[in-house]
Amino acid sequence: MSLFANSFSDFVKYVLHPRWSDIVTTVKRLNNPVQISEN
């Protein structure tokens, strides 16, 4: 249960991350190759 609590707190840290633009940019970078290969 402590492992779940730890990963949940990590998840919350990512969700409440102050630099959302960095996260969005990373997600876009991860998604772009998939979108390009599909099209």
Backbone as a ProteinNet text record, in pm:
[ID]
protein_1_A
[PRIMARY]
MSLFANSFSDFVKYVLHPRWSDIVTTVKRLNNPVQISEN
[TERTIARY]
84.4	0	88.3	205.9	295	347.3	368.4	415.4	311.2	184.4	76.9	70.9	85.7	80.8	195.4	313.4	428.9	407.1	360.1	338.5	224.4	126.5	16.6	66.8	153.5	209	295.7	369.7	448.8	356.8	245.9	148.8	93.4	61	8.5	113.2	240.1	347.2	352	336.3	338.3	216.5	100.2	-22.8	-13.8	43.9	52.9	185	255.1	384.4	368.5	451.9	437.6	473.4	557.4	601.3	525.7	395.8	309.3	353.3	410	451.1	555.3	644.6	746.1	680.2	580.1	511.8	436.5	366.6	290.5	384.6	498.7	596.5	646.8	673.5	721.7	615.7	490.9	382.3	367.9	377.8	366	479.5	599.8	713.8	690.6	628.8	603.3	493.1	396.5	282.1	311.4	397.5	422.6	469.2	568.9	613.4	500.2	412.5	301.4	206.3	174.3	82	142.1	271	336.6	336.7	364.8	371.1	231.9	129.2	-6.7	-53.9	-14.7	-63.4	15.9
-120	0	125.6	114.6	230.6	261	154	174.7	252.6	215.8	286.4	431.5	452.8	589	672.2	608.9	681.4	718.5	624	655.8	755.7	749.8	846.2	986.6	997.7	1128.9	1180.4	1089	1130	1178.9	1107.4	1147	1285.8	1309.8	1441.1	1549.1	1515.5	1613.6	1651.1	1550.6	1579.9	1662.5	1627.1	1699.3	1844.8	1864.7	1999.9	2066.2	2010	2064.1	2208.7	2298.9	2441.3	2472.6	2387	2414.9	2325.4	2355.2	2273.4	2279.4	2391.4	2405	2299.9	2268.5	2166.1	2030.5	2001.7	1872.5	1863.9	1971	1970.8	1953.8	2021.2	2009.6	1866.7	1803.8	1665.6	1572.9	1592.9	1508.2	1526.7	1651.3	1676.8	1608.4	1611.7	1546	1396.2	1340.3	1195.9	1161.4	1251.2	1222.8	1252.3	1349.1	1389.3	1274.8	1195.5	1086.2	989.5	964	871.8	931.7	1059.9	1125.4	1130.7	1158.4	1168.6	1032.2	927	793.5	747	790.3	748.3	818.9	944.7	1021.8	988.5
0	0	0	62.6	65.2	-74.5	-154.4	-291.9	-370.6	-353	-423.7	-377.5	-247.9	-194.3	-250.6	-262.1	-315.7	-461	-541.8	-682.7	-698.6	-609.6	-617.7	-585.4	-484.5	-450.2	-564.1	-630.3	-746.5	-857.3	-877.1	-979.4	-949.1	-822.1	-782.1	-807.4	-779.7	-803.4	-950.8	-1038.7	-1182.6	-1221.8	-1165.5	-1199.4	-1152.6	-1034.6	-979.9	-1015.6	-1114.3	-1154.9	-1199.6	-1148.3	-1181.9	-1326.1	-1387.3	-1524.3	-1620.7	-1634.7	-1720.4	-1865.4	-1907.9	-2048	-2083.5	-1988.7	-2014.9	-2033.7	-1950.4	-1960.7	-2092.9	-2128.7	-2254.2	-2372.5	-2367.3	-2476.3	-2487.3	-2373.4	-2375	-2432.5	-2392.4	-2443.7	-2594	-2639.7	-2783.6	-2858.9	-2802.1	-2866.6	-2875.9	-2772.4	-2772.7	-2872.2	-2888.2	-2975.2	-3122	-3149.2	-3287.5	-3377.1	-3338.6	-3426.1	-3459.6	-3362.6	-3386.2	-3489.2	-3473.4	-3565.7	-3706.2	-3715.2	-3846.6	-3915	-3838.9	-3899.1	-3942	-3869.7	-3904.3	-4030.8	-4048.2	-4163.6	-4289
[MASK]
+++++++++++++++++++++++++++++++++++++++

